[in-house]
């Protein structure tokens, strides 16, 4: 699919590619919904909404999975930045403390 095409394009150009999966239950997404999109879906006003009436395909092999309903924002960011730092993506950037 689209993800594979993007990954291949990056690989062909020698550019690192990181697929990041935010693994969050739909019920948690509904709680966090600042725009009221899920309420609009449930009322029938909004159609073709991912994870509700449109399918969502979880990544098969993401470089990192963050369960943001179990982690704080700082913990999620820390996991991501540490992976990027470990892989040399942040070379030259200020070090995390």
C-alpha positions as CSV (number, residue, x, y, z in Angstrom):
1,X,0.0,0.0,0.0
2,X,0.9,3.6,0.4
3,X,3.1,3.0,3.5
4,X,5.2,0.5,1.6
5,X,5.6,2.9,-1.3
6,X,6.8,5.7,1.0
7,X,9.2,3.3,2.8
8,X,10.6,2.2,-0.6
9,X,11.0,5.7,-1.8
10,X,13.0,6.6,1.3
11,X,15.2,3.4,1.0
12,X,15.8,4.2,-2.7
13,X,17.1,7.6,-1.8
14,X,19.1,6.5,1.3
15,X,16.8,8.4,3.6
16,X,15.9,6.9,7.0
17,X,12.2,6.1,7.3
18,X,10.4,5.6,10.6
19,X,6.9,4.4,10.8
20,X,5.5,5.4,14.2
21,X,2.3,3.6,15.4
22,X,0.3,5.4,18.0
23,X,-1.5,2.4,19.4
24,X,-4.5,3.9,21.2
25,X,-7.9,2.3,21.7
26,X,-10.8,4.0,19.9
27,X,-12.6,4.6,23.2
28,X,-9.6,6.6,24.4
29,X,-9.6,8.6,21.1
30,X,-13.3,9.4,21.7
31,X,-12.4,10.8,25.1
32,X,-9.6,12.9,23.7
33,X,-11.6,14.3,20.8
34,X,-11.4,18.1,21.1
35,X,-13.3,18.7,17.8
36,X,-16.2,16.4,18.6
37,X,-15.6,14.4,15.4
38,X,-16.5,11.1,17.1
39,X,-19.9,12.6,18.2
40,X,-20.5,13.7,14.7
41,X,-19.8,10.2,13.4
42,X,-22.1,8.6,16.0
43,X,-24.9,11.0,15.1
44,X,-24.5,10.1,11.4
45,X,-23.4,13.6,10.4
46,X,-19.9,12.5,9.5
47,X,-19.2,9.4,7.3
48,X,-16.1,7.4,6.3
49,X,-14.3,8.0,9.6
50,X,-11.2,5.9,10.1
51,X,-11.6,3.1,12.8
52,X,-15.4,3.6,12.9
53,X,-17.0,3.0,9.5
54,X,-13.8,3.1,7.4
55,X,-11.1,0.4,8.0
56,X,-7.8,1.1,9.6
57,X,-4.8,-1.2,8.9
58,X,-2.4,-1.3,11.7
59,X,1.2,-1.1,10.6
60,X,2.7,-4.6,10.3
61,X,6.2,-3.7,11.4
62,X,6.5,-0.1,12.7
63,X,9.9,1.1,13.9
64,X,8.3,2.2,17.1
65,X,4.9,1.7,18.8
66,X,3.7,4.2,21.4
67,X,0.8,3.4,23.6
68,X,0.0,7.0,24.4
69,X,-2.9,6.1,26.6
70,X,-0.4,4.3,28.9
71,X,2.4,6.9,28.6
72,X,2.6,10.6,29.5
73,X,3.4,13.0,26.6
74,X,7.0,13.3,28.0
75,X,7.4,9.5,28.1
76,X,6.2,9.1,24.6
77,X,8.5,11.9,23.3
78,X,11.4,10.5,25.3
79,X,11.0,7.0,23.7
80,X,10.9,8.6,20.2
81,X,13.8,10.9,20.7
82,X,16.0,8.2,22.3
83,X,15.4,5.9,19.3
84,X,16.3,8.8,16.9
85,X,19.3,9.6,19.0
86,X,20.4,6.0,19.1
87,X,20.2,5.7,15.3
88,X,22.2,8.9,14.8
89,X,19.3,10.8,13.3
90,X,19.8,13.6,15.8
91,X,23.6,13.9,15.4
92,X,24.6,17.5,16.0
93,X,21.4,18.2,17.9
94,X,21.5,19.0,21.6
95,X,21.7,15.8,23.7
96,X,18.7,14.7,25.8
97,X,19.2,14.9,29.5
